[in-house]
């Protein structure tokens, strides 16, 4: 009977070893950890639609120019790269504070039956739309006779 834990008692072996384990997991997956960085702010959002003959991928890239965006398809993996650099070069002197910003992000998704040819991409009002045609998958099934 000594090994039983009374009902509604918050102490257990796990909580003694790892007192804030679940809080740590909540902090890790929350928007405020690590300080100053958040997945929702450090990457761009993408939506993928699976249509009958094609995939349609939409990525939100507000303020990006098409020269700053690179899209690649490699063995069924569609990767979107964004590299932005903002620097204001003013010839004034006596700066008290001057900032520069550099940002590099990428997202990749695997599209099982995507074709490498015929992919179309368009950047319009901060939304990158990519249309990826699907390959015609012939049935590679055969019936096997049992002896």
N, CA, C and O of each residue as an XYZ file, in Angstrom:
588
protein
N       0.804     -1.192      0.000
C       0.000      0.000      0.000
C       0.849      1.258      0.000
O       0.334      2.333     -0.312
N       2.104      1.170      0.331
C       2.945      2.353      0.404
C       3.202      2.951     -0.964
O       3.512      4.138     -1.068
N       3.078      2.150     -2.023
C       3.361      2.642     -3.364
C       2.181      3.344     -4.018
O       2.345      3.899     -5.105
N       1.025      3.346     -3.422
C      -0.140      3.981     -4.013
C      -0.108      5.481     -3.793
O       0.316      5.952     -2.737
N      -0.557      6.233     -4.794
C      -0.618      7.686     -4.698
C      -2.046      8.064     -4.349
O      -2.973      7.648     -5.044
N      -2.253      8.841     -3.294
C      -3.617      9.233     -2.917
C      -4.319      9.997     -4.045
O      -3.680     10.653     -4.868
N      -5.627      9.894     -4.055
C      -6.450     10.560     -5.064
C      -6.264     12.072     -5.015
O      -6.208     12.656     -3.932
N      -6.170     12.706     -6.175
C      -6.031     14.153     -6.346
C      -4.766     14.715     -5.707
O      -4.741     15.855     -5.244
N      -3.761     13.931     -5.691
C      -2.501     14.428     -5.176
C      -1.622     14.779     -6.359
O      -1.471     13.951     -7.257
N      -1.041     15.951     -6.405
C      -0.312     16.441     -7.570
C       1.144     16.024     -7.607
O       1.848     16.379     -8.552
N       1.615     15.300     -6.637
C       3.004     14.890     -6.653
C       3.114     13.486     -7.204
O       2.338     12.603     -6.839
N       4.061     13.285     -8.068
C       4.354     11.969     -8.610
C       5.826     11.921     -8.936
O       6.524     12.930     -8.837
N       6.300     10.760     -9.324
C       7.716     10.633     -9.665
C       8.086     11.545    -10.832
O       9.141     12.179    -10.816
N       7.227     11.612    -11.836
C       7.512     12.457    -13.000
C       7.553     13.932    -12.624
O       8.415     14.671    -13.098
N       6.637     14.356    -11.787
C       6.624     15.773    -11.461
C       7.791     16.156    -10.568
O       8.209     17.313    -10.571
N       8.331     15.205     -9.795
C       9.495     15.513     -8.974
C      10.760     15.620     -9.820
O      11.623     16.456     -9.553
N      10.865     14.779    -10.833
C      12.043     14.813    -11.691
C      12.019     15.992    -12.658
O      13.027     16.671    -12.848
N      10.879     16.223    -13.255
C      10.716     17.263    -14.263
C       9.591     18.193    -13.827
O       8.467     18.064    -14.313
N       9.865     19.111    -12.938
C       8.770     19.899    -12.354
C       8.004     20.742    -13.359
O       6.796     20.920    -13.199
N       8.651     21.263    -14.379
C       7.960     22.140    -15.331
C       7.989     21.572    -16.742
O       8.018     22.329    -17.712
N       7.981     20.248    -16.868
C       8.099     19.619    -18.182
C       6.958     20.031    -19.111
O       7.200     20.420    -20.253
N       5.725     19.950    -18.632
C       4.588     20.295    -19.494
C       4.529     21.790    -19.765
O       4.122     22.205    -20.850
N       4.929     22.602    -18.797
C       5.009     24.042    -19.029
C       6.073     24.339    -20.084
O       5.900     25.229    -20.917
N       7.171     23.591    -20.042
C       8.233     23.786    -21.018
C       7.732     23.461    -22.433
O       8.044     24.176    -23.385
N       6.952     22.375    -22.562
C       6.410     22.032    -23.869
C       5.447     23.105    -24.364
O       5.472     23.475    -25.538
N       4.598     23.605    -23.463
C       3.668     24.674    -23.841
C       4.426     25.924    -24.277
O       4.048     26.569    -25.255
N       5.495     26.268    -23.557
C       6.306     27.430    -23.930
C       6.999     27.220    -25.266
O       7.110     28.145    -26.071
N       7.467     25.994    -25.499
C       8.186     25.711    -26.746
C       7.278     25.881    -27.951
O       7.683     26.458    -28.961
N       6.052     25.383    -27.852
C       5.136     25.459    -28.976
C       4.292     26.725    -28.970
O       3.473     26.913    -29.869
N       4.466     27.591    -27.989
C       3.742     28.855    -27.944
C       4.403     29.898    -28.826
O       5.503     29.679    -29.333
N       3.743     31.025    -29.013
C       4.254     32.084    -29.881
C       5.319     32.950    -29.227
O       5.961     33.745    -29.912
N       5.521     32.821    -27.949
C       6.427     33.739    -27.279
C       7.801     33.143    -26.975
O       8.619     33.813    -26.344
N       8.081     31.929    -27.394
C       9.368     31.321    -27.090
C      10.010     30.836    -28.360
O       9.280     30.285    -29.183
N      11.261     30.973    -28.609
C      12.241     31.717    -27.847
C      11.953     33.211    -27.921
O      11.286     33.667    -28.851
N      12.440     33.968    -26.966
C      12.091     35.385    -26.909
C      12.402     36.119    -28.201
O      13.499     36.010    -28.747
N      11.426     36.863    -28.677
C      11.630     37.674    -29.868
C      11.445     36.927    -31.176
O      11.546     37.531    -32.244
N      11.175     35.633    -31.120
C      10.991     34.861    -32.350
C       9.716     34.044    -32.208
O       9.381     33.577    -31.119
N       9.017     33.879    -33.309
C       7.830     33.041    -33.308
C       7.665     32.460    -34.699
O       7.909     33.143    -35.694
N       7.250     31.195    -34.774
C       7.088     30.534    -36.060
C       6.103     31.287    -36.937
O       6.296     31.381    -38.149
N       5.054     31.820    -36.340
C       4.054     32.525    -37.136
C       4.603     33.823    -37.720
O       4.077     34.311    -38.721
N       5.645     34.391    -37.120
C       6.205     35.636    -37.634
C       7.455     35.415    -38.462
O       7.795     36.269    -39.281
N       8.157     34.296    -38.281
C       9.432     34.075    -38.946
C       9.317     33.293    -40.238
O      10.311     33.152    -40.949
N       8.173     32.792    -40.562
C       7.982     32.080    -41.816
C       6.746     32.631    -42.501
O       6.020     33.457    -41.947
N       6.528     32.163    -43.698
C       5.335     32.582    -44.419
C       4.361     31.410    -44.477
O       4.757     30.247    -44.403
N       3.108     31.735    -44.607
C       2.066     30.726    -44.617
C       1.850     30.217    -46.037
O       1.937     30.975    -47.002
N       1.565     28.915    -46.149
C       1.253     28.338    -47.451
C      -0.024     27.510    -47.343
O      -0.326     26.934    -46.298
N      -0.759     27.466    -48.440
C      -1.943     26.631    -48.575
C      -1.724     25.736    -49.788
O      -1.213     26.187    -50.813
N      -2.109     24.466    -49.673
C      -1.947     23.519    -50.777
C      -3.303     22.899    -51.069
O      -3.948     22.327    -50.190
N      -3.724     23.027    -52.336
C      -4.974     22.419    -52.781
C      -4.637     21.254    -53.700
O      -3.774     21.373    -54.570
N      -5.313     20.135    -53.508
C      -5.121     18.966    -54.352
C      -6.320     18.863    -55.286
O      -7.372     18.346    -54.912
N      -6.147     19.361    -56.505
C      -7.201     19.263    -57.505
C      -7.012     17.975    -58.291
O      -6.041     17.252    -58.071
N      -7.925     17.683    -59.199
C      -7.881     16.415    -59.925
C      -6.618     16.270    -60.770
O      -5.987     15.213    -60.756
N      -6.245     17.305    -61.499
C      -5.111     17.216    -62.417
C      -3.906     18.047    -62.006
O      -2.884     18.036    -62.692
N      -4.014     18.765    -60.895
C      -2.926     19.658    -60.515
C      -2.981     19.972    -59.024
O      -3.999     19.781    -58.358
N      -1.848     20.462    -58.529
C      -1.778     21.028    -57.187
C      -1.735     22.544    -57.341
O      -1.122     23.060    -58.275
N      -2.385     23.254    -56.426
C      -2.316     24.706    -56.404
C      -1.755     25.095    -55.032
O      -2.345     24.802    -53.992
N      -0.608     25.759    -55.064
C       0.060     26.175    -53.834
C       0.012     27.691    -53.783
O       0.389     28.360    -54.745
N      -0.454     28.240    -52.658
C      -0.482     29.683    -52.455
C       0.349     30.019    -51.231
O       0.151     29.452    -50.156
N       1.283     30.946    -51.402
C       2.140     31.381    -50.307
C       1.930     32.871    -50.093
O       1.913     33.649    -51.047
N       1.771     33.264    -48.828
C       1.603     34.677    -48.494
C       2.981     35.314    -48.318
O       3.718     34.976    -47.391
N       3.318     36.235    -49.215
C       4.611     36.916    -49.182
C       4.403     38.423    -49.279
O       4.779     39.023    -50.286
N       3.821     39.044    -48.271
C       3.531     40.470    -48.362
C       4.806     41.300    -48.486
O       5.760     41.120    -47.729
N       4.802     42.199    -49.441
C       5.929     43.105    -49.648
C       7.080     42.514    -50.433
O       8.039     43.227    -50.730
N       7.023     41.230    -50.783
C       8.123     40.606    -51.521
C       8.023     40.942    -53.000
O       6.932     41.038    -53.561
N       9.189     41.121    -53.623
C       9.268     41.332    -55.063
C       9.663     40.020    -55.711
O      10.263     39.158    -55.069
N       9.327     39.867    -56.988
C       9.603     38.584    -57.631
C      11.100     38.304    -57.746
O      11.494     37.146    -57.882
N      11.939     39.335    -57.696
C      13.391     39.132    -57.730
C      13.893     38.518    -56.426
O      14.984     37.947    -56.392
N      13.116     38.628    -55.363
C      13.511     38.117    -54.057
C      13.015     36.698    -53.794
O      13.330     36.110    -52.760
N      12.235     36.142    -54.734
C      11.613     34.835    -54.549
C      12.193     33.848    -55.551
O      12.366     34.171    -56.726
N      12.492     32.641    -55.077
C      12.985     31.569    -55.929
C      12.150     30.324    -55.649
O      11.940     29.959    -54.492
N      11.676     29.674    -56.709
C      10.866     28.466    -56.576
C      11.578     27.342    -57.311
O      11.981     27.505    -58.462
N      11.734     26.194    -56.645
C      12.408     25.049    -57.245
C      11.586     23.784    -57.035
O      10.884     23.639    -56.034
N      11.686     22.862    -58.011
C      11.077     21.542    -57.883
C      12.190     20.527    -58.056
O      12.892     20.537    -59.067
N      12.357     19.646    -57.067
C      13.409     18.652    -57.118
C      12.864     17.328    -56.596
O      12.618     17.185    -55.398
N      12.679     16.372    -57.479
C      12.186     15.037    -57.122
C      10.898     15.085    -56.311
O      10.769     14.388    -55.304
N       9.956     15.895    -56.740
C       8.661     15.975    -56.073
C       8.610     16.936    -54.899
O       7.544     17.128    -54.314
N       9.728     17.545    -54.539
C       9.759     18.505    -53.431
C       9.753     19.910    -54.006
O      10.690     20.318    -54.691
N       8.682     20.646    -53.718
C       8.557     22.043    -54.121
C       9.100     22.898    -52.991
O       8.635     22.808    -51.855
N      10.087     23.728    -53.305
C      10.695     24.583    -52.289
C      10.577     26.035    -52.716
O      10.886     26.389    -53.854
N      10.126     26.868    -51.791
C       9.992     28.302    -52.029
C      11.006     28.999    -51.129
O      10.976     28.841    -49.908
N      11.902     29.769    -51.737
C      12.914     30.527    -51.016
C      12.593     32.017    -51.126
O      12.206     32.493    -52.194
N      12.749     32.741    -50.039
C      12.594     34.195    -50.052
C      13.818     34.780    -49.366
O      14.170     34.383    -48.255
N      14.462     35.726    -50.039
C      15.625     36.397    -49.456
C      15.414     37.890    -49.636
O      15.362     38.394    -50.758
N      15.294     38.591    -48.513
C      15.055     40.034    -48.546
C      16.132     40.755    -47.776
O      16.575     40.308    -46.718
N      16.546     41.880    -48.326
C      17.517     42.724    -47.632
C      17.043     44.157    -47.749
O      16.828     44.673    -48.845
N      16.885     44.783    -46.609
C      16.456     46.174    -46.584
C      17.548     47.007    -45.947
O      17.884     46.845    -44.774
N      18.078     47.879    -46.731
C      19.096     48.799    -46.208
C      18.840     50.162    -46.826
O      18.735     50.293    -48.046
N      18.743     51.166    -45.985
C      18.546     52.528    -46.456
C      19.895     53.223    -46.386
O      20.463     53.411    -45.311
N      20.386     53.593    -47.540
C      21.687     54.261    -47.605
C      21.476     55.765    -47.714
O      21.180     56.292    -48.787
N      21.631     56.427    -46.608
C      21.525     57.876    -46.588
C      22.914     58.438    -46.347
O      23.708     57.854    -45.610
N      23.195     59.527    -46.946
C      24.516     60.119    -46.835
C      24.608     61.127    -45.685
O      25.517     61.956    -45.656
N      23.677     61.055    -44.750
C      23.715     61.967    -43.614
C      24.712     61.460    -42.592
O      25.044     60.275    -42.563
N      25.177     62.348    -41.774
C      26.123     61.969    -40.726
C      25.463     62.121    -39.364
O      24.309     62.537    -39.262
N      26.193     61.787    -38.344
C      25.750     61.888    -36.955
C      24.535     61.008    -36.658
O      23.575     61.447    -36.024
N      24.593     59.766    -37.124
C      23.511     58.847    -36.797
C      23.531     58.550    -35.313
O      24.592     58.343    -34.725
N      22.378     58.531    -34.723
C      22.233     58.067    -33.365
C      21.822     56.596    -33.387
O      22.221     55.806    -32.531
N      21.016     56.254    -34.387
C      20.526     54.885    -34.517
C      20.257     54.620    -35.993
O      19.613     55.429    -36.661
N      20.746     53.488    -36.509
C      20.491     53.114    -37.903
C      20.333     51.602    -37.959
O      21.140     50.869    -37.388
N      19.287     51.130    -38.649
C      19.010     49.704    -38.697
C      19.028     49.189    -40.123
O      18.733     49.910    -41.075
N      19.380     47.935    -40.238
C      19.315     47.200    -41.485
C      18.575     45.903    -41.209
O      18.596     45.394    -40.088
N      17.933     45.381    -42.213
C      17.194     44.145    -42.022
C      17.558     43.175    -43.129
O      17.593     43.540    -44.304
N      17.830     41.928    -42.743
C      18.087     40.857    -43.694
C      17.236     39.671    -43.279
O      17.172     39.328    -42.098
N      16.591     39.055    -44.234
C      15.673     37.969    -43.928
C      15.805     36.897    -45.001
O      15.820     37.204    -46.193
N      15.898     35.661    -44.585
C      15.940     34.536    -45.504
C      15.030     33.452    -44.953
O      15.200     33.005    -43.819
N      14.062     33.031    -45.760
C      13.106     32.014    -45.338
C      12.916     31.010    -46.453
O      13.104     31.330    -47.626
N      12.546     29.807    -46.092
C      12.194     28.813    -47.104
C      11.168     27.858    -46.528
O      11.141     27.591    -45.327
N      10.335     27.356    -47.402
C       9.351     26.333    -47.046
C       9.399     25.291    -48.142
O       9.550     25.620    -49.319
N       9.272     24.059    -47.762
C       9.262     22.969    -48.724
C       8.111     22.028    -48.454
O       7.773     21.750    -47.303
N       7.510     21.541    -49.529
C       6.440     20.554    -49.398
C       6.685     19.456    -50.422
O       7.198     19.706    -51.513
N       6.315     18.263    -50.059
C       6.466     17.119    -50.949
C       5.140     16.834    -51.625
O       4.125     16.610    -50.965
N       5.160     16.845    -52.953
C       3.973     16.552    -53.745
C       4.234     15.232    -54.469
O       5.077     15.171    -55.365
N       3.528     14.194    -54.092
C       3.835     12.831    -54.497
C       3.928     12.653    -56.005
O       4.939     12.151    -56.498
N       2.923     13.043    -56.737
C       2.879     12.771    -58.179
C       2.988     14.048    -59.008
O       2.292     14.200    -60.012
N       3.853     14.956    -58.595
C       4.020     16.233    -59.295
C       4.941     16.077    -60.493
O       5.913     15.323    -60.450
N       4.627     16.795    -61.559
C       5.486     16.861    -62.738
C       6.476     17.995    -62.571
O       6.173     19.007    -61.940
N       7.660     17.823    -63.137
C       8.655     18.894    -63.079
C       8.448     19.907    -64.198
O       8.882     21.053    -64.084
N       7.792     19.499    -65.271
C       7.547     20.392    -66.401
C       6.142     20.974    -66.305
O       5.226     20.350    -65.770
N       5.996     22.176    -66.832
C       4.684     22.815    -66.898
C       4.261     23.533    -65.633
O       3.086     23.871    -65.490
N       5.167     23.772    -64.722
C       4.834     24.473    -63.479
C       4.743     25.966    -63.768
O       5.608     26.530    -64.437
N       3.701     26.597    -63.264
C       3.502     28.031    -63.457
C       3.455     28.717    -62.106
O       2.857     28.207    -61.159
N       4.096     29.885    -62.022
C       4.100     30.655    -60.775
C       3.800     32.117    -61.092
O       4.254     32.656    -62.101
N       3.024     32.748    -60.208
C       2.659     34.152    -60.389
C       2.619     34.820    -59.027
O       2.026     34.291    -58.086
N       3.249     35.982    -58.922
C       3.237     36.770    -57.688
C       2.351     37.982    -57.926
O       2.646     38.812    -58.786
N       1.260     38.084    -57.161
C       0.299     39.166    -57.346
C      -0.192     39.629    -55.983
O      -0.768     38.845    -55.228
N       0.033     40.902    -55.666
C      -0.415     41.514    -54.408
C       0.027     40.722    -53.173
O      -0.754     40.536    -52.240
N       1.269     40.261    -53.171
C       1.813     39.569    -52.010
C       1.434     38.113    -51.881
O       1.758     37.487    -50.872
N       0.749     37.545    -52.881
C       0.383     36.135    -52.853
C       1.044     35.445    -54.046
O       0.790     35.793    -55.200
N       1.892     34.465    -53.751
C       2.540     33.667    -54.781
C       1.663     32.458    -55.053
O       1.413     31.655    -54.154
N       1.193     32.321    -56.296
C       0.352     31.189    -56.691
C       1.165     30.297    -57.622
O       1.687     30.758    -58.637
N       1.268     29.034    -57.273
C       2.032     28.071    -58.057
C       1.095     26.946    -58.455
O       0.427     26.356    -57.605
N       1.044     26.645    -59.755
C       0.241     25.549    -60.262
C       1.191     24.452    -60.719
O       2.025     24.667    -61.598
N       1.058     23.273    -60.117
C       1.940     22.144    -60.407
C       1.099     21.021    -60.996
O       0.255     20.456    -60.302
N       1.319     20.684    -62.285
C       0.543     19.591    -62.874
C       0.930     18.239    -62.274
O       2.070     18.029    -61.858
N      -0.029     17.344    -62.241
C       0.206     15.994    -61.738
C       0.600     15.070    -62.884
O       0.208     15.283    -64.032
N       1.372     14.052    -62.562
C       1.732     13.022    -63.534
C       0.565     12.066    -63.684
O      -0.199     11.833    -62.748
N       0.446     11.515    -64.891
C      -0.546     10.469    -65.093
C       0.029      9.183    -64.527
O       0.989      8.626    -65.059
N      -0.561      8.732    -63.464
C      -0.093      7.500    -62.837
C      -0.849      6.335    -63.450
O      -2.057      6.189    -63.262
N      -0.135      5.526    -64.170
C      -0.754      4.316    -64.696
C      -0.729      3.276    -63.596
O       0.189      3.235    -62.778
N      -1.703      2.477    -63.588
C      -1.803      1.446    -62.567
C      -0.683      0.431    -62.782
O      -0.625     -0.228    -63.820
N       0.177      0.314    -61.827
C       1.263     -0.662    -61.889
C       0.890     -1.906    -61.080
O       1.721     -2.483    -60.378
N      -0.367     -2.300    -61.196
C      -0.845     -3.468    -60.494
C      -0.894     -4.641    -61.465
O      -1.152     -4.484    -62.658
N      -0.648     -5.772    -60.932
C      -0.869     -6.989    -61.722
C      -1.364     -8.068    -60.784
O      -1.011     -8.116    -59.606
N      -2.168     -8.905    -61.328
C      -2.715     -9.995    -60.522
C      -1.720    -11.141    -60.541
O      -1.185    -11.510    -61.587
N      -1.488    -11.691    -59.367
C      -0.530    -12.776    -59.229
C      -1.295    -14.052    -58.955
O      -2.062    -14.150    -57.997
N      -1.073    -15.010    -59.804
C      -1.732    -16.311    -59.647
C      -1.017    -17.118    -58.579
O       0.212    -17.171    -58.539
N      -1.780    -17.729    -57.739
C      -1.237    -18.571    -56.679
C      -1.163    -20.001    -57.197
O      -2.140    -20.535    -57.721
N      -0.002    -20.610    -57.047
C       0.176    -22.004    -57.520
C      -0.326    -22.994    -56.526
O      -0.252    -24.199    -56.765
